[in-house]
């Protein structure tokens, strides 16, 4: 993807939980919901054509699925069920990263917006990976 690549090396990730003294506390229910909404708002501004229509359908499905699956994980019936649902969140986050790269390629004038959204979903992917790893070690 010449001129459009969004790589892990370009993104500086800071995954810090912050306390209430002057810093933001991250609520994953709210954060995943906001991300899905941000994707919906973004795709509404894209030109509708044969390529974008297919990409939009894919990214809306995967991006909004992240929050839905997180809500299911939050209500999991067992530790195994929780890990499974969080793993789906991670899978959908990684898929959304891919669709954002494709949207950046199809809409080269919107690369910066795609990059910002990609950074957020990449951070979510890292958070879900961390939750999975910690859950597996804390049997």
N, C-alpha and C positions, 0 to 999 in steps of 0.2 A: 504494500500500500504506500506507494511513493508520495511523500509530502503530507500524509495523513496519519501516520502511525502514532498510536498512543501506547507507549510501553511502560512497563513497571519502572524502568530506570528513570523515566521523566517525572515520575510522581514521587514526591517526598511524603511518606505516610507518618503521621503522628497519631497513634491510637492511644490517647491518654484519657483515662477517666478523670473527671475534674470534680473537685469538691464545690460546695455551695459558696465558699468564700471567694466571690469575684469570678468564678469559673462556671462553665456550663456542665450540667450533669446530663449524660446521654440516656434517654429513654428509648429503647429499641422499638417499642410499639409505635411511638410517635415518629421516630427517625425513619423506620421502614415505610410508614404511611406517608410521610412527607416526601420521601424519595419517589414512591409510586405516583403521587400527585405531581411532583416536579416533571416526571417523564410525560405524564398526560398533558400538562401545560406546554411542554416543549414540542411534542409531536403535533399539537394543534396548530403550531406556527409553521410547520413544514409544508412545502409545495406538495400537492397530491399528484402523484404520477405512478406508473406501473411499478417502479422499483420502490419508491418510498411507501406505497400502500402496503406492500408485503413486509417491509422492514418494520413499519409502524405496528402492524398487527402482531409481529413477533415480540417486539420490545415491550409493548403494553402488556402482553400476556406474561412475559417473564418478570418484568419489573414490579407489577402489581402482585404477582404470586409470592414475592419475597415477604411482604407484610402479612399476607393471608397465611402463609405457612408459619411465620413467626407467631401469629396468634394461636395457631394450632399447637405449636410447641409449648407455648405458655400454658395451655390447658392439657398438656400431655398426661396420659394415665399411668405412665411408668418412665423410668429412666431410659430404658431402651427406646420407647416411643418418642421421648424428648430428643434423644440423639438423632433418631431417624428424621424427625421433622426439621431439626436444625441443619441436618445434612442436606435436606431439600432446599432450605433457605440458601445455603452455600452454593448448591448447584445452580439455582435460579439466578443468584448474583453473578456467578461466572458467565452464565449464558447472556445476561444483560450486558456484561462487559463486551462480549463479542458483538451483540447487536449495535451497541454504541459505536464500535469501530466501523461497522458497516454503514451506519448512518453518517458518520464523519466522511467516509469515502464517497457516499452518494450525495452529500451536501457539503462540499468543501468550503463553502462560505460560512458554515456553522461549526467549524472544528473546535473553537474555543468553548462553546456551550457544551458540545459533546465531551470535551476533555474534563470540564468541571463535573458533569454528571458521572463520567467514568471514574473520576477520583473518589466520589462519594460511594459508588457501588463497590469499588475496589476495597475501600475501608470496611464496608459491610462484610465483604468476603473474608477479610482478615479477622474481623470480629467473630464471625461464625466459625472460622477455623479454630480460633482460640477457645471458643466455648466447647466445641467438639473435643479438642485435645484435653481440656481441663475436666470435662465430664467423663471421659474414658479413664483418666488417671484417678479420679475420685470415686471408685466403685465402692 
